[in-house]
């Protein structure tokens, strides 16, 4: 696994819903002293049950964040991905299985009162449209992110399984974050 330093000061984390992007971003941000940007918090109204913001508001928040000199940013949001990748100095692709993503989604919705990257409205709930989204989109998106990663001219770390993610935590000497830290810029 490449070193974290080799990824530079602006790192994108991509991967399926429920793959662990938010937790990994928080761990890297805490270890490297980098501001963490959770795109779900930009895309959705913070005190809602995952209600989207107006598209222009999301784009403005996103563009302001990528303009900063240092960040670790997690989330996919395909419409803004080209701008993000143009500013990124490194990419981490979480390529975990659909079953793993579903399990993590249900676990966090049922048992995590607050989570990194979550909204201020509190606990998530299991939503059938999210289960359907993960079931249908994860295989397609995994292939898409693999293909995209192969075209990038910046350092890319692909973590193809939960075991690879765990190995990266060990290799990078990351601690799983316990304290919930919100991105106050959203």
C-alpha positions in Angstrom: 0.0 0.0 0.0 1.3 3.5 -0.9 2.1 5.9 1.9 -0.4 8.5 2.8 2.2 11.2 2.2 2.5 10.0 -1.4 -1.2 11.0 -1.9 -0.4 14.6 -1.3 -2.5 17.4 0.4 -5.8 16.9 -1.5 -7.2 13.3 -1.3 -10.5 12.0 -2.7 -12.0 8.9 -1.3 -14.5 7.1 -3.7 -16.5 4.0 -3.2 -20.0 2.5 -2.8 -22.4 3.7 -0.2 -21.6 2.0 3.1 -18.1 1.2 2.1 -16.4 3.1 5.0 -15.5 6.3 3.1 -16.5 8.7 5.9 -14.7 6.7 8.7 -11.5 6.4 6.6 -11.6 10.1 5.8 -12.0 11.0 9.4 -9.1 8.7 10.4 -6.8 10.1 7.8 -7.8 13.7 8.7 -7.2 13.1 12.4 -3.8 11.5 11.7 -2.5 14.0 9.1 -4.2 17.1 10.6 -6.2 17.6 7.3 -9.7 19.1 7.2 -12.3 16.5 6.3 -15.1 17.2 3.9 -18.0 14.8 3.9 -19.9 15.5 0.6 -23.2 14.1 2.0 -23.2 17.1 4.4 -22.9 19.5 1.4 -25.4 17.7 -0.8 -28.1 17.3 1.9 -29.8 19.8 4.2 -28.1 19.2 7.6 -31.2 19.1 9.8 -33.2 16.9 7.6 -33.9 13.2 6.8 -31.5 13.3 3.8 -33.4 16.0 1.9 -31.2 17.4 -1.0 -30.1 21.0 -1.1 -30.7 23.0 -4.2 -28.2 21.9 -6.9 -26.5 25.3 -7.1 -26.0 25.5 -3.3 -24.3 22.0 -3.3 -22.1 23.0 -6.3 -21.0 26.3 -4.5 -20.1 24.4 -1.3 -18.3 21.8 -3.3 -16.3 24.3 -5.4 -15.3 26.3 -2.4 -14.1 23.2 -0.6 -12.0 21.9 -3.5 -10.4 25.4 -3.8 -8.8 25.0 -0.4 -5.1 24.0 -0.4 -5.5 20.9 1.8 -8.4 18.5 2.3 -9.5 14.9 2.5 -12.8 14.6 0.7 -15.1 11.6 0.7 -18.1 11.0 -1.5 -18.9 10.3 -5.1 -21.4 12.8 -6.6 -20.6 12.2 -10.3 -21.6 15.6 -11.5 -18.9 17.3 -9.5 -16.3 14.5 -9.7 -14.4 16.0 -12.7 -13.7 19.3 -10.9 -12.7 17.4 -7.7 -10.3 15.1 -9.5 -8.7 18.0 -11.4 -7.7 19.4 -8.0 -7.0 16.2 -6.2 -3.4 15.1 -5.6 -4.4 11.5 -4.7 -7.3 9.1 -4.8 -8.3 6.2 -2.6 -10.9 3.8 -4.1 -12.8 1.6 -1.6 -13.8 -1.4 -3.7 -15.7 -3.5 -1.2 -18.4 -6.0 -2.1 -22.1 -5.2 -2.4 -22.8 -7.5 0.6 -20.3 -5.6 2.7 -21.8 -2.3 1.8 -25.3 -3.4 2.5 -24.3 -4.9 5.9 -22.4 -1.6 6.9 -25.4 0.5 5.8 -27.9 -1.5 7.8 -25.6 -1.6 10.8 -25.0 2.1 10.9 -28.7 2.9 10.3 -29.8 0.6 13.1 -27.0 1.1 15.7 -25.0 4.2 15.1 -26.7 7.1 16.8 -24.3 9.6 15.1 -21.7 8.9 12.5 -19.0 10.6 10.7 -20.4 12.3 7.6 -24.0 12.0 8.9 -26.4 14.8 9.1 -27.2 16.9 12.3 -30.7 15.4 12.4 -29.3 12.4 14.3 -29.7 8.7 13.7 -30.1 7.3 10.2 -32.9 4.9 9.4 -33.0 2.0 7.0 -34.5 3.2 3.8 -35.6 0.8 1.1 -34.5 3.1 -1.7 -31.0 3.1 -0.2 -31.0 -0.7 0.0 -32.1 -0.9 -3.6 -29.5 1.7 -4.6 -26.7 -0.2 -3.0 -27.8 -3.5 -4.4 -28.1 -2.2 -8.0 -25.4 0.5 -8.1 -22.5 -1.0 -6.2 -21.5 -3.5 -8.8 -21.8 -0.9 -11.6 -20.0 1.8 -9.6 -17.2 -0.6 -8.5 -16.4 -1.3 -12.2 -16.7 2.4 -13.1 -14.3 3.5 -10.3 -11.8 0.8 -11.2 -11.8 2.0 -14.8 -11.6 5.7 -13.8 -8.7 5.0 -11.4 -6.8 3.3 -14.3 -7.0 6.6 -16.3 -5.8 9.0 -13.5 -2.3 10.4 -13.6 -2.2 11.0 -9.9 -1.4 8.4 -7.2 -4.3 6.0 -6.7 -4.7 3.4 -3.9 -7.4 0.8 -4.6 -8.6 -1.2 -1.6 -10.4 -4.2 -3.1 -11.8 -5.8 0.1 -12.5 -5.3 3.7 -9.2 -7.1 4.4 -7.4 -4.6 2.2 -9.0 -1.7 4.0 -8.0 -3.1 7.4 -4.4 -3.6 6.1 -4.3 0.0 5.0 -5.4 1.1 8.5 -2.5 -0.9 9.9 0.0 0.2 7.3 -0.9 3.9 7.6 -1.1 3.6 11.4 -4.6 4.9 11.5 -6.9 4.7 14.5 -10.6 4.2 13.9 -12.1 7.6 15.0 -14.3 7.5 18.1 -15.2 11.1 18.6 -17.7 12.5 16.2 -16.3 15.6 14.5 -18.7 17.5 12.2 -17.5 19.6 9.3 -18.7 23.1 10.4 -18.4 24.6 6.9 -21.5 22.9 5.7 
